[in-house]
Amino acid sequence: MGKELTGITVPDVLLKVSETSETPKFSGRKRPPSERGSVLFTHFGLSGPAVLNISRWVTGHANPGSLFLVCDFVPDKMQQELDDLLQRALREEGRKQVSGILAIFVPRRLAESLLARAGIASDQKGGNLSRPQRLSILSNLKALPVAISGSLGFRKAEVTAGGVSLKEVDSRDMQSKLVPGLYFAGEILDLDGLIGGYNFQSAFATGWLAGECV
């Protein structure tokens, strides 16, 4: 998916990390890592709360470039339910361009990009859509695989992970259990959370506690 989608926000997307471009699964894991929320298309790739949250796991992987992000752009509908809705729209609005019909479910530019990926002209009439084409569209709406090339690195990071082990810090005063008189707070600790102010809160809380106890 290219830069033509820059600036588009999809408010509700289910993202799953996968080792393959087809079935979301991961060796040694019962369930693939997943996040649901807003996704923003940018000039450098994907962003937004759901992407930032799932990047916590991706950036910790030994080889992020071997992974795929499987995107479900209509997570509140099961595939059969979505297929039923799509078929109904194709019957009732058969004279409309298929890109306009898909705009019921996703932003128009995203619909055009998904059609191009499926090899379908965006100006094709909905009534002329074949069953294989419809199923291809459904697949792209419900399980679009996007190859992961990596992250933008530390310079663009929202949060840092790793640091001093929490097992080595007394949570009552943030003092080191190994070096008396040494206190830790904020991102120097091995403590990170989801996007939404949780990391600020942990930094403020641990900083306040350490300051009160010094």
N, CA, C and O of each residue as an XYZ file, in Angstrom:
856
protein
N       0.862     -1.179      0.000
C       0.000      0.000      0.000
C       0.899      1.229      0.000
O       1.815      1.336      0.815
N       0.631      2.163     -0.925
C       1.555      3.255     -1.149
C       1.187      4.572     -0.505
O       0.290      4.657      0.334
N       1.933      5.630     -0.939
C       1.778      6.951     -0.361
C       0.459      7.613     -0.749
O       0.090      8.647     -0.191
N      -0.254      7.011     -1.714
C      -1.540      7.595     -2.108
C      -2.555      7.569     -0.976
O      -3.581      8.247     -1.041
N      -2.269      6.783      0.070
C      -3.184      6.689      1.209
C      -2.803      7.633      2.350
O      -3.469      7.658      3.385
N      -1.735      8.407      2.160
C      -1.265      9.302      3.217
C      -2.389     10.214      3.711
O      -3.077     10.856      2.919
N      -2.558     10.257      5.016
C      -3.550     11.127      5.635
C      -4.865     10.450      5.964
O      -5.697     11.027      6.664
N      -5.068      9.238      5.474
C      -6.322      8.525      5.749
C      -6.276      7.915      7.147
O      -5.279      7.306      7.534
N      -7.350      8.081      7.891
C      -7.503      7.448      9.197
C      -8.682      6.482      9.146
O      -9.776      6.840      8.711
N      -8.444      5.260      9.595
C      -9.517      4.282      9.738
C      -9.712      4.084     11.238
O      -8.811      3.564     11.896
N     -10.840      4.474     11.797
C     -11.004      4.528     13.251
C     -11.044      3.190     13.972
O     -10.766      3.129     15.169
N     -11.386      2.117     13.264
C     -11.510      0.829     13.948
C     -10.945     -0.283     13.062
O     -11.591     -0.724     12.111
N      -9.730     -0.727     13.392
C      -9.050     -1.782     12.634
C      -8.500     -2.806     13.622
O      -7.950     -2.444     14.662
N      -8.652     -4.074     13.292
C      -8.057     -5.138     14.091
C      -6.762     -5.556     13.416
O      -6.769     -5.954     12.251
N      -5.645     -5.469     14.144
C      -4.326     -5.820     13.620
C      -3.809     -7.075     14.309
O      -3.909     -7.213     15.528
N      -3.254     -7.992     13.512
C      -2.629     -9.184     14.064
C      -1.262     -9.375     13.429
O      -1.093     -9.192     12.224
N      -0.296     -9.743     14.249
C       1.045    -10.043     13.744
C       1.098    -11.501     13.328
O       0.603    -12.372     14.043
N       1.694    -11.769     12.178
C       1.760    -13.128     11.662
C       3.131    -13.403     11.057
O       3.807    -12.485     10.593
N       3.533    -14.661     11.065
C       4.772    -15.062     10.396
C       4.540    -15.318      8.921
O       5.498    -15.441      8.158
N       3.279    -15.399      8.502
C       2.950    -15.658      7.105
C       2.040    -14.561      6.592
O       1.498    -13.777      7.371
N       1.871    -14.505      5.272
C       1.003    -13.493      4.674
C      -0.427    -13.998      4.553
O      -1.272    -13.322      3.967
N      -0.708    -15.172      5.098
C      -2.038    -15.750      4.958
C      -2.740    -15.916      6.300
O      -3.646    -15.147      6.622
N      -2.332    -16.915      7.087
C      -3.024    -17.208      8.341
C      -2.285    -16.604      9.522
O      -1.123    -16.944      9.750
N      -2.922    -15.714     10.286
C      -2.261    -15.136     11.456
C      -1.939    -16.208     12.505
O      -2.836    -16.716     13.178
N      -0.687    -16.535     12.633
C      -0.279    -17.496     13.654
C       1.163    -17.212     14.012
O       1.857    -16.483     13.303
N       1.606    -17.779     15.098
C       2.987    -17.556     15.509
C       3.515    -18.771     16.240
O       2.879    -19.270     17.169
N       4.673    -19.246     15.826
C       5.257    -20.442     16.410
C       5.439    -20.278     17.918
O       5.995    -19.285     18.387
N       4.960    -21.271     18.664
C       5.141    -21.254     20.107
C       4.173    -20.359     20.845
O       4.280    -20.221     22.063
N       3.223    -19.739     20.141
C       2.247    -18.858     20.790
C       0.846    -19.391     20.552
O       0.527    -19.857     19.458
N       0.012    -19.322     21.579
C      -1.369    -19.775     21.427
C      -2.156    -18.841     20.520
O      -2.995    -19.283     19.735
N      -1.882    -17.552     20.633
C      -2.588    -16.571     19.814
C      -1.580    -15.551     19.296
O      -0.620    -15.227     19.996
N      -1.779    -15.039     18.084
C      -0.868    -14.011     17.577
C      -1.091    -12.703     18.316
O      -2.208    -12.434     18.756
N      -0.049    -11.879     18.466
C      -0.239    -10.564     19.080
C      -1.257     -9.769     18.264
O      -1.227     -9.803     17.034
N      -2.152     -9.059     18.937
C      -3.179     -8.305     18.217
C      -3.513     -7.023     18.964
O      -3.328     -6.921     20.177
N      -4.011     -6.044     18.207
C      -4.476     -4.780     18.758
C      -5.644     -4.299     17.912
O      -5.702     -4.572     16.713
N      -6.562     -3.593     18.528
C      -7.695     -3.036     17.802
C      -7.826     -1.558     18.141
O      -7.794     -1.177     19.311
N      -7.971     -0.735     17.121
C      -8.118      0.687     17.344
C      -7.897      1.463     16.066
O      -8.004      0.913     14.969
N      -7.587      2.748     16.206
C      -7.421      3.638     15.066
C      -6.081      3.415     14.364
O      -5.057      3.196     15.012
N      -6.103      3.475     13.017
C      -4.890      3.340     12.210
C      -4.798      4.537     11.269
O      -5.778      4.915     10.626
N      -3.607      5.125     11.198
C      -3.349      6.271     10.328
C      -2.337      5.879      9.263
O      -1.281      5.326      9.572
N      -2.664      6.168      8.001
C      -1.727      5.956      6.903
C      -0.884      7.222      6.751
O      -1.434      8.317      6.637
N       0.436      7.085      6.749
C       1.339      8.230      6.637
C       2.259      8.053      5.428
O       2.197      7.037      4.735
N       3.115      9.054      5.182
C       4.054      8.970      4.069
C       5.157      7.953      4.325
O       5.841      7.527      3.394
N       5.334      7.554      5.608
C       6.394      6.594      5.919
C       5.853      5.203      6.265
O       6.633      4.276      6.482
N       4.530      5.050      6.319
C       3.962      3.742      6.664
C       2.705      3.896      7.496
O       1.901      4.800      7.266
N       2.540      3.011      8.461
C       1.351      3.016      9.306
C       1.656      3.594     10.680
O       2.749      3.412     11.218
N       0.678      4.290     11.236
C       0.802      4.840     12.583
C      -0.571      4.792     13.231
O      -1.473      4.110     12.744
N      -0.728      5.517     14.326
C      -1.990      5.496     15.063
C      -1.889      4.610     16.291
O      -0.962      3.807     16.402
N      -2.832      4.745     17.217
C      -2.774      4.011     18.487
C      -2.611      2.502     18.347
O      -1.777      1.916     19.037
N      -3.378      1.861     17.480
C      -3.288      0.400     17.355
C      -1.913     -0.021     16.860
O      -1.353     -1.007     17.339
N      -1.368      0.720     15.905
C      -0.044      0.396     15.354
C       1.038      0.627     16.395
O       1.936     -0.199     16.554
N       0.958      1.746     17.103
C       1.967      2.041     18.123
C       1.948      0.993     19.230
O       3.002      0.588     19.719
N       0.762      0.555     19.624
C       0.677     -0.461     20.675
C       1.265     -1.786     20.223
O       1.995     -2.424     20.983
N       0.967     -2.211     19.009
C       1.465     -3.506     18.549
C       2.952     -3.433     18.218
O       3.630     -4.459     18.173
N       3.463     -2.217     17.985
C       4.894     -2.072     17.706
C       5.735     -2.409     18.933
O       6.919     -2.716     18.797
N       5.144     -2.357     20.130
C       5.867     -2.770     21.344
C       6.363     -4.195     21.195
O       7.468     -4.531     21.622
N       5.530     -5.033     20.581
C       5.911     -6.426     20.398
C       6.823     -6.596     19.185
O       7.809     -7.330     19.240
N       6.485     -5.912     18.086
C       7.239     -6.065     16.835
C       8.690     -5.644     17.011
O       9.598     -6.344     16.563
N       8.918     -4.495     17.665
C      10.290     -3.997     17.815
C      11.129     -4.889     18.719
O      12.357     -4.836     18.671
N      10.486     -5.702     19.536
C      11.221     -6.616     20.401
C      11.519     -7.952     19.739
O      12.199     -8.800     20.318
N      11.012     -8.140     18.525
C      11.234     -9.391     17.803
C      12.624     -9.394     17.193
O      13.134     -8.346     16.796
N      13.239    -10.569     17.116
C      14.600    -10.684     16.602
C      14.703    -10.304     15.136
O      15.745     -9.823     14.691
N      13.625    -10.516     14.375
C      13.656    -10.218     12.940
C      12.311     -9.652     12.488
O      11.523    -10.367     11.868
N      12.036     -8.386     12.786
C      10.746     -7.796     12.440
C      10.434     -7.868     10.946
O       9.268     -7.950     10.558
N      11.475     -7.837     10.108
C      11.276     -7.867      8.673
C      10.716     -9.169      8.145
O      10.342     -9.263      6.976
N      10.655    -10.181      9.007
C      10.101    -11.467      8.588
C       8.607    -11.567      8.885
O       7.972    -12.574      8.570
N       8.050    -10.523      9.492
C       6.663    -10.571      9.948
C       5.706     -9.842      9.009
O       6.118     -9.052      8.159
N       4.409    -10.133      9.187
C       3.345     -9.453      8.456
C       2.339     -8.896      9.464
O       2.133     -9.453     10.542
N       1.724     -7.784      9.079
C       0.636     -7.217      9.855
C      -0.645     -7.506      9.081
O      -0.846     -6.984      7.984
N      -1.506     -8.334      9.654
C      -2.748     -8.704      8.986
C      -3.851     -7.765      9.473
O      -4.154     -7.712     10.665
N      -4.450     -7.020      8.529
C      -5.394     -5.949      8.869
C      -6.836     -6.354      8.561
O      -7.157     -6.771      7.449
N      -7.683     -6.224      9.559
C      -9.130     -6.413      9.390
C      -9.770     -5.031      9.479
O      -9.861     -4.454     10.562
N     -10.213     -4.499      8.336
C     -10.740     -3.138      8.296
C     -12.217     -3.043      8.691
O     -12.756     -1.946      8.839
N     -12.861     -4.190      8.859
C     -14.266     -4.195      9.295
C     -14.405     -5.214     10.433
O     -15.081     -6.230     10.269
N     -13.775     -4.953     11.582
C     -13.710     -5.953     12.649
C     -15.029     -6.230     13.361
O     -15.162     -7.244     14.046
N     -16.002     -5.338     13.206
C     -17.276     -5.551     13.889
C     -18.230     -6.441     13.090
O     -19.368     -6.668     13.503
N     -17.764     -6.940     11.949
C     -18.587     -7.828     11.127
C     -17.814     -9.121     10.850
O     -16.652     -9.086     10.444
N     -18.476    -10.265     11.076
C     -17.896    -11.537     10.667
C     -17.872    -11.587      9.139
O     -18.629    -10.877      8.476
N     -16.993    -12.434      8.582
C     -16.839    -12.433      7.135
C     -18.148    -12.754      6.407
O     -18.455    -12.120      5.398
N     -18.921    -13.724      6.899
C     -20.171    -14.072      6.225
C     -21.169    -12.919      6.291
O     -21.865    -12.638      5.315
N     -21.238    -12.253      7.442
C     -22.132    -11.106      7.582
C     -21.730     -9.987      6.629
O     -22.578     -9.352      6.002
N     -20.425     -9.759      6.532
C     -19.941     -8.727      5.620
C     -20.231     -9.103      4.169
O     -20.592     -8.246      3.362
N     -20.074    -10.371      3.844
C     -20.366    -10.840      2.493
C     -21.842    -10.631      2.159
O     -22.178    -10.215      1.050
N     -22.715    -10.915      3.112
C     -24.152    -10.712      2.898
C     -24.462     -9.232      2.632
O     -25.243     -8.900      1.740
N     -23.835     -8.355      3.420
C     -24.052     -6.918      3.245
C     -23.524     -6.446      1.895
O     -24.148     -5.627      1.221
N     -22.366     -6.975      1.513
C     -21.774     -6.581      0.243
C     -22.633     -7.058     -0.920
O     -22.860     -6.306     -1.868
N     -23.111     -8.290     -0.861
C     -23.957     -8.806     -1.933
C     -25.241     -7.992     -2.066
O     -25.699     -7.709     -3.174
N     -25.811     -7.622     -0.929
C     -27.032     -6.813     -0.963
C     -26.768     -5.456     -1.616
O     -27.563     -4.980     -2.426
N     -25.638     -4.839     -1.250
C     -25.288     -3.537     -1.828
C     -25.032     -3.649     -3.321
O     -25.391     -2.750     -4.083
N     -24.412     -4.745     -3.746
C     -24.144     -4.943     -5.172
C     -25.445     -5.123     -5.956
O     -25.557     -4.674     -7.097
N     -26.419     -5.780     -5.337
C     -27.714     -5.968     -6.004
C     -28.475     -4.654     -6.097
O     -29.041     -4.323     -7.139
N     -28.482     -3.916     -5.005
C     -29.285     -2.694     -4.944
C     -28.623     -1.505     -5.648
O     -29.303     -0.601     -6.134
N     -27.283     -1.521     -5.694
C     -26.559     -0.395     -6.291
C     -25.676     -0.875     -7.435
O     -24.559     -0.388     -7.612
N     -26.178     -1.827     -8.206
C     -25.382     -2.458     -9.249
C     -24.861     -1.525    -10.318
O     -23.873     -1.842    -10.980
N     -25.505     -0.372    -10.506
C     -25.057      0.570    -11.531
C     -23.941      1.485    -11.037
O     -23.310      2.185    -11.828
N     -23.705      1.476     -9.748
C     -22.649      2.311     -9.184
C     -21.286      1.655     -9.381
O     -21.189      0.440     -9.554
N     -20.236      2.472     -9.353
C     -18.879      1.939     -9.397
C     -18.621      1.162     -8.113
O     -19.075      1.547     -7.036
N     -17.885      0.063     -8.243
C     -17.658     -0.790     -7.080
C     -16.875     -0.057     -5.998
O     -17.030     -0.358     -4.815
N     -16.029      0.911     -6.391
C     -15.278      1.683     -5.387
C     -16.229      2.505     -4.527
O     -15.996      2.687     -3.332
N     -17.305      3.003     -5.141
C     -18.295      3.753     -4.382
C     -19.085      2.871     -3.438
O     -19.450      3.296     -2.342
N     -19.349      1.647     -3.860
C     -20.065      0.700     -2.995
C     -19.208      0.325     -1.788
O     -19.711      0.235     -0.668
N     -17.905      0.107     -2.023
C     -17.013     -0.268     -0.917
C     -16.814      0.882      0.065
O     -16.451      0.661      1.221
N     -17.052      2.109     -0.396
C     -16.895      3.272      0.482
C     -17.903      3.243      1.626
O     -17.808      4.041      2.558
N     -18.868      2.326      1.558
C     -19.787      2.117      2.682
C     -19.024      1.593      3.891
O     -19.379      1.874      5.036
N     -17.960      0.820      3.617
C     -17.250      0.122      4.682
C     -15.914      0.772      5.055
O     -15.513      0.741      6.218
N     -15.227      1.361      4.071
C     -13.908      1.964      4.309
C     -13.816      3.267      3.521
O     -14.609      3.479      2.604
N     -12.865      4.151      3.854
C     -12.691      5.393      3.088
C     -12.477      5.112      1.596
O     -11.892      4.093      1.230
N     -12.948      6.014      0.748
C     -12.944      5.801     -0.700
C     -11.542      5.502     -1.236
O     -11.377      4.584     -2.039
N     -10.533      6.260     -0.806
C      -9.181      6.027     -1.329
C      -8.652      4.662     -0.922
O      -7.944      4.012     -1.691
N      -8.994      4.228      0.280
C      -8.589      2.899      0.719
C      -9.310      1.839     -0.103
O      -8.718      0.825     -0.472
N     -10.595      2.073     -0.391
C     -11.360      1.140     -1.216
C     -10.712      0.986     -2.584
O     -10.592     -0.129     -3.093
N     -10.292      2.098     -3.183
C      -9.654      2.048     -4.498
C      -8.329      1.289     -4.435
O      -7.994      0.542     -5.354
N      -7.576      1.480     -3.349
C      -6.307      0.771     -3.189
C      -6.525     -0.734     -3.027
O      -5.779     -1.535     -3.589
N      -7.550     -1.117     -2.257
C      -7.849     -2.532     -2.061
C      -8.303     -3.178     -3.374
O      -7.976     -4.332     -3.648
N      -9.055     -2.427     -4.180
C      -9.489     -2.946     -5.479
C      -8.296     -3.150     -6.403
O      -8.209     -4.159     -7.102
N      -7.376     -2.186     -6.405
C      -6.183     -2.312     -7.240
C      -5.367     -3.528     -6.831
O      -4.818     -4.234     -7.677
N      -5.293     -3.764     -5.528
C      -4.564     -4.928     -5.020
C      -5.237     -6.223     -5.481
O      -4.564     -7.232     -5.696
N      -6.556     -6.196     -5.631
C      -7.298     -7.378     -6.075
C      -7.373     -7.476     -7.593
O      -7.952     -8.419     -8.133
N      -6.781     -6.493     -8.283
C      -6.791     -6.516     -9.739
C      -8.127     -6.138    -10.348
O      -8.468     -6.591    -11.441
N      -8.888     -5.303     -9.639
C     -10.221     -4.897    -10.094
C     -10.219     -3.394    -10.351
O      -9.774     -2.619     -9.504
N     -10.713     -2.983    -11.509
C     -10.775     -1.560    -11.834
C     -11.755     -0.855    -10.905
O     -12.848     -1.360    -10.652
N     -11.367      0.306    -10.400
C     -12.215      1.009     -9.425
C     -13.505      1.518    -10.055
O     -14.486      1.759     -9.352
N     -13.511      1.687    -11.396
C     -14.724      2.170    -12.049
C     -15.614      1.046    -12.571
O     -16.604      1.298    -13.257
N     -15.254     -0.205    -12.241
C     -16.110     -1.329    -12.660
C     -17.461     -1.235    -11.961
O     -17.525     -0.894    -10.780
N     -18.514     -1.527    -12.662
C     -19.846     -1.465    -12.080
C     -20.059     -2.622    -11.104
O     -19.642     -3.754    -11.352
N     -20.706     -2.311    -10.010
C     -20.924     -3.322     -8.981
C     -21.673     -4.536     -9.478
O     -21.393     -5.661     -9.064
N     -22.632     -4.309    -10.373
C     -23.425     -5.411    -10.873
C     -22.650     -6.383    -11.738
O     -23.107     -7.502    -11.974
N     -21.465     -5.966    -12.221
C     -20.642     -6.823    -13.071
C     -19.566     -7.572    -12.296
O     -18.735     -8.264    -12.884
N     -19.587     -7.431    -10.994
C     -18.555     -8.074    -10.172
C     -18.803     -9.588    -10.121
O     -19.920    -10.029     -9.849
N     -17.773    -10.364    -10.380
C     -17.899    -11.823    -10.341
C     -17.741    -12.321     -8.906
O     -17.278    -11.585     -8.035
N     -18.127    -13.566     -8.669
C     -17.988    -14.151     -7.327
C     -16.528    -14.197     -6.881
O     -16.241    -13.809     -5.749
N     -15.574    -14.660     -7.733
C     -14.163    -14.644     -7.309
C     -13.677    -13.236     -6.968
O     -12.903    -13.057     -6.027
N     -14.129    -12.240     -7.727
C     -13.735    -10.865     -7.428
C     -14.299    -10.415     -6.089
O     -13.612     -9.761     -5.305
N     -15.558    -10.769     -5.830
C     -16.176    -10.394     -4.555
C     -15.441    -11.031     -3.386
O     -15.203    -10.378     -2.370
N     -15.082    -12.290     -3.523
C     -14.366    -12.981     -2.457
C     -12.970    -12.402     -2.257
O     -12.463    -12.365     -1.136
N     -12.354    -11.952     -3.339
C     -11.048    -11.309     -3.226
C     -11.154    -10.000     -2.460
O     -10.292     -9.677     -1.643
N     -12.219     -9.249     -2.729
C     -12.461     -8.008     -1.995
C     -12.669     -8.299     -0.514
O     -12.109     -7.614      0.343
N     -13.461     -9.299     -0.219
C     -13.705     -9.677      1.179
C     -12.412    -10.030      1.889
O     -12.191     -9.632      3.032
N     -11.555    -10.783      1.201
C     -10.278    -11.168      1.784
C      -9.429     -9.951      2.120
O      -8.791     -9.902      3.171
N      -9.424     -8.961      1.218
C      -8.655     -7.746      1.468
C      -9.248     -6.895      2.579
O      -8.517     -6.227      3.310
N     -10.568     -6.916      2.710
C     -11.212     -6.150      3.773
C     -10.981     -6.779      5.145
O     -10.781     -6.072      6.133
N     -11.009     -8.115      5.199
C     -10.962     -8.815      6.480
C      -9.575     -9.316      6.886
O      -9.327     -9.537      8.071
N      -8.670     -9.498      5.922
C      -7.363    -10.068      6.280
C      -6.302     -9.632      5.280
O      -5.711    -10.458      4.584
N      -6.069     -8.327      5.216
C      -5.068     -7.805      4.290
C      -3.672     -7.926      4.913
O      -3.419     -7.328      5.960
N      -2.759     -8.687      4.293
C      -1.407     -8.813      4.840
C      -0.514     -7.661      4.376
O      -0.439     -7.368      3.183
N       0.153     -7.020      5.315
C       1.091     -5.937      5.010
C       2.458     -6.342      5.545
O       2.611     -6.595      6.740
N       3.446     -6.404      4.664
C       4.793     -6.789      5.093
C       5.369     -5.725      6.031
O       5.253     -4.529      5.767
N       5.983     -6.166      7.117
C       6.594     -5.259      8.085
C       8.073     -5.097      7.739
O       8.806     -6.080      7.638
N       8.501     -3.856      7.560
C       9.916     -3.605      7.262
C      10.691     -3.185      8.505
O      11.922     -3.184      8.504
N       9.976     -2.830      9.557
C      10.636     -2.396     10.789
C       9.957     -1.159     11.342
O       8.835     -0.828     10.959
N      10.645     -0.480     12.245
C      10.124      0.748     12.848
C      11.031      1.912     12.471
O      12.037      1.727     11.787
N      10.670      3.115     12.922
C      11.500      4.290     12.651
C      12.631      4.440     13.658
O      13.417      5.384     13.581
N      12.711      3.499     14.610
C      13.832      3.509     15.540
C      13.685      4.444     16.721
O      12.638      5.058     16.923
N      14.755      4.541     17.499
C      14.734      5.269     18.771
C      14.416      6.758     18.600
O      13.729      7.340     19.439
N      14.908      7.380     17.521
C      14.724      8.823     17.338
C      13.254      9.212     17.234
O      12.880     10.321     17.614
N      12.413      8.305     16.720
C      10.999      8.597     16.550
C      10.124      7.856     17.569
O       8.897      7.898     17.478
N      10.741      7.192     18.521
C       9.987      6.367     19.469
C       9.129      7.227     20.395
O       9.539      8.311     20.808
N       7.949      6.735     20.710
C       7.060      7.387     21.677
C       7.407      6.966     23.103
O       7.254      7.744     24.044
N       7.875      5.726     23.250
C       8.153      5.148     24.563
C       9.389      4.264     24.452
O       9.620      3.646     23.413
N      10.178      4.200     25.510
C      11.313      3.275     25.533
C      10.965      2.072     26.408
O      10.236      2.194     27.391
N      11.496      0.917     26.036
C      11.306     -0.309     26.813
C      12.671     -0.782     27.307
O      13.711     -0.360     26.800
N      12.649     -1.671     28.314
C      13.906     -2.139     28.884
C      14.373     -1.201     29.988
O      13.760     -0.161     30.229
N      15.446     -1.567     30.649
C      15.982     -0.750     31.737
C      16.204     -1.559     32.993
O      16.363     -2.778     32.941
N      16.214     -0.882     34.113
C      16.459     -1.529     35.399
C      15.297     -2.460     35.742
O      14.136     -2.051     35.701
N      15.606     -3.689     36.073
C      14.571     -4.672     36.400
C      13.766     -4.231     37.617
O      14.327     -3.766     38.608
N      12.455     -4.381     37.533
C      11.589     -4.016     38.657
C      11.839     -4.911     39.862
O      11.529     -4.532     40.991
N      12.398     -6.099     39.633
C      12.719     -7.005     40.735
C      13.842     -6.455     41.611
O      14.019     -6.881     42.753
N      14.598     -5.506     41.062
C      15.727     -4.932     41.789
C      15.386     -3.606     42.456
O      16.263     -2.937     43.003
N      14.092     -3.221     42.409
C      13.668     -1.931     42.950
C      12.551     -2.144     43.966
O      11.615     -2.902     43.717
N      12.653     -1.471     45.112
C      11.622     -1.530     46.150
C      10.471     -0.616     45.743
O      10.639      0.603     45.688
N       9.302     -1.191     45.457
C       8.176     -0.403     44.979
C       7.618      0.556     46.028
O       6.813      1.426     45.697
N       8.031      0.413     47.282
C       7.533      1.307     48.330
C       8.201      2.670     48.297
O       7.613      3.657     48.739
N       9.446      2.740     47.769
C      10.146      4.027     47.733
C      11.016      4.197     46.478
O      11.699      5.212     46.344
N      11.003      3.235     45.570
C      11.770      3.245     44.325
C      13.284      3.190     44.553
O      14.065      3.605     43.696
N      13.686      2.676     45.712
C      15.106      2.552     46.026
C      15.647      1.210     45.527
O      14.961      0.188     45.572
N      16.886      1.241     45.056
C      17.524      0.023     44.588
C      17.682     -0.971     45.735
O      18.061     -0.593     46.843
N      17.391     -2.234     45.468
C      17.592     -3.287     46.454
C      19.054     -3.714     46.514
O      19.482     -4.402     47.441
N      19.815     -3.287     45.494
C      21.224     -3.680     45.419
C      22.172     -2.595     45.910
O      23.232     -2.894     46.461
N      21.787     -1.320     45.709
C      22.640     -0.192     46.094
C      21.833      0.759     46.960
O      21.090      1.576     46.415
N      21.938      0.697     48.260
C      21.182      1.584     49.152
C      21.461      3.056     48.834
O      22.602      3.445     48.588
N      20.401      3.860     48.842
C      20.545      5.280     48.566
C      20.425      5.639     47.092
O      20.453      6.815     46.730
N      20.289      4.622     46.237
C      20.127      4.860     44.801
C      18.664      4.654     44.426
O      18.091      3.598     44.691
N      18.063      5.673     43.807
C      16.632      5.625     43.478
C      16.434      5.680     41.950
O      17.217      6.293     41.226
N      15.384      5.032     41.500
C      15.079      5.002     40.069
C      13.641      5.476     39.827
O      12.760      5.287     40.665
N      13.429      6.093     38.665
C      12.076      6.528     38.296
C      11.977      6.672     36.786
O      12.986      6.787     36.089
N      10.754      6.665     36.298
C      10.530      6.920     34.878
C      11.038      5.835     33.961
O      11.030      4.655     34.311
N      11.486      6.243     32.771
C      11.832      5.286     31.736
C      13.176      4.604     31.927
O      13.567      3.774     31.105
N      13.888      4.936     32.990
C      15.091      4.164     33.297
C      14.708      2.782     33.822
O      15.531      1.867     33.856
N      13.437      2.645     34.234
C      12.916      1.363     34.702
C      12.434      0.509     33.526
O      12.053      1.029     32.478
N      12.459     -0.794     33.721
C      11.937     -1.707     32.706
C      10.416     -1.737     32.843
O       9.830     -2.706     33.328
N       9.796     -0.637     32.396
C       8.360     -0.448     32.584
C       7.817      0.363     31.425
O       8.193      1.522     31.247
N       6.939     -0.231     30.637
C       6.294      0.514     29.557
C       4.879     -0.012     29.378
O       4.595     -1.178     29.650
N       3.996      0.864     28.916
C       2.590      0.504     28.793
C       2.007      0.911     27.462
O       2.733      1.330     26.561
N       0.697      0.791     27.332
C      -0.001      1.129     26.108
C      -0.043      2.637     25.891
O       0.160      3.417     26.821
N      -0.308      3.036     24.650
C      -0.511      4.442     24.330
C      -1.790      4.928     25.024
O      -2.771      4.192     25.126
N      -1.760      6.165     25.493
C      -2.956      6.701     26.137
C      -2.666      7.386     27.456
O      -3.579      7.606     28.252
N      -1.405      7.728     27.702
C      -1.051      8.434     28.926
C      -0.520      7.554     30.039
O      -0.099      8.060     31.079
N      -0.533      6.240     29.837
C      -0.091      5.328     30.894
C       1.400      5.477     31.196
O       1.816      5.351     32.348
N       2.201      5.746     30.169
C       3.636      5.893     30.376
C       3.968      7.197     31.088
O       4.875      7.245     31.919
N       3.225      8.264     30.756
C       3.382      9.510     31.508
C       3.025      9.277     32.976
O       3.733      9.721     33.880
N       1.916      8.573     33.193
C       1.462      8.342     34.562
C       2.492      7.555     35.369
O       2.750      7.881     36.527
N       3.079      6.525     34.768
C       4.066      5.732     35.503
C       5.311      6.563     35.800
O       5.914      6.420     36.864
N       5.704      7.440     34.853
C       6.868      8.298     35.083
C       6.585      9.304     36.199
O       7.417      9.508     37.082
N       5.390      9.939     36.154
C       5.030     10.922     37.185
C       4.941     10.260     38.562
O       5.438     10.793     39.553
N       4.295      9.079     38.605
C       4.065      8.410     39.886
C       5.367      7.929     40.512
O       5.595      8.134     41.704
N       6.227      7.285     39.710
C       7.488      6.789     40.268
C       8.421      7.943     40.619
O       9.171      7.870     41.592
N       8.368      9.022     39.810
C       9.199     10.187     40.121
C       8.770     10.855     41.414
O       9.604     11.238     42.234
N       7.456     10.994     41.590
C       6.938     11.608     42.826
C       7.309     10.760     44.043
O       7.749     11.288     45.064
N       7.125      9.429     43.926
C       7.413      8.551     45.058
C       8.881      8.580     45.418
O       9.233      8.650     46.596
N       9.750      8.525     44.407
C      11.197      8.556     44.687
C      11.575      9.891     45.347
O      12.357      9.929     46.297
N      11.000     10.985     44.821
C      11.324     12.306     45.383
C      10.868     12.447     46.819
O      11.558     13.066     47.629
N       9.714     11.883     47.150
C       9.205     11.950     48.512
C      10.043     11.150     49.492
O      10.083     11.449     50.685
N      10.721     10.117     48.965
C      11.428      9.193     49.850
C      12.934      9.448     49.944
O      13.618      8.841     50.768
N      13.435     10.325     49.118
C      14.882     10.610     49.169
C      15.229     11.388     50.436
O      16.393     11.720     50.657
